[in-house]
Amino acid sequence: EGLEPDRAPNGGLWNLVKPRASAGPPSISAASASVAQPYAGYLQVYELYLDVRGRRLLVPENQIDLSLTQTRLLALLFNEQGGFVSDVQLAEHLFGQISPETVNRVTAALDTLRRRINVELRISPVIERIHGQGYRLAQG
């Protein structure tokens, strides 16, 4: 499972917001009233759920809202199902070009997102960085 990428006019990946059909939403504890149920088009890797349309990342009993950039980064990582994605691939996907500036922007965005997930969801590490290979969703 995963996403079917749209193609941007420049040939790069677009928003990656066409989730394939899924079996249904994950079960999230009723004790946590502040965590809404994700729609049927969520993406799942391990115990992580990404609501692309709602721009939020969910784990059992907790969630965080995401920016568009954070959602697009996570969508690409979710699509790889635990495989590595280089910072160059992420820069090309997000910005349609590869330059030291766009790669630095990706690195900064991922560092911010990793901190938010660690602090707000109290789980770590969700996004793993291996020097020379790239980023991937960590197996919990």
Rosetta blueprint (number, residue, H / E / L):
1 E L
2 G L
3 L E
4 E L
5 P L
6 D L
7 R E
8 A L
9 P L
10 N L
11 G L
12 G L
13 L E
14 W L
15 N L
16 L L
17 V L
18 K L
19 P E
20 R L
21 A L
22 S L
23 A L
24 G L
25 P L
26 P L
27 S L
28 I L
29 S L
30 A L
31 A L
32 S L
33 A L
34 S L
35 V L
36 A L
37 Q L
38 P L
39 Y L
40 A L
41 G L
42 Y L
43 L E
44 Q E
45 V E
46 Y L
47 E L
48 L E
49 Y E
50 L E
51 D E
52 V L
53 R L
54 G L
55 R L
56 R E
57 L E
58 L E
59 V E
60 P L
61 E L
62 N E
63 Q E
64 I E
65 D E
66 L L
67 S L
68 L H
69 T H
70 Q H
71 T H
72 R H
73 L H
74 L H
75 A H
76 L H
77 L H
78 F H
79 N H
80 E L
81 Q L
82 G L
83 G L
84 F L
85 V E
86 S L
87 D H
88 V H
89 Q H
90 L H
91 A H
92 E H
93 H H
94 L H
95 F H
96 G L
97 Q L
98 I L
99 S L
100 P H
101 E H
102 T H
103 V H
104 N H
105 R H
106 V H
107 T H
108 A H
109 A H
110 L H
111 D H
112 T H
113 L H
114 R H
115 R H
116 R H
117 I H
118 N H
119 V H
120 E H
121 L L
122 R L
123 I L
124 S L
125 P L
126 V L
127 I E
128 E E
129 R E
130 I E
131 H L
132 G L
133 Q L
134 G E
135 Y E
136 R E
137 L E
138 A L
139 Q L
140 G L
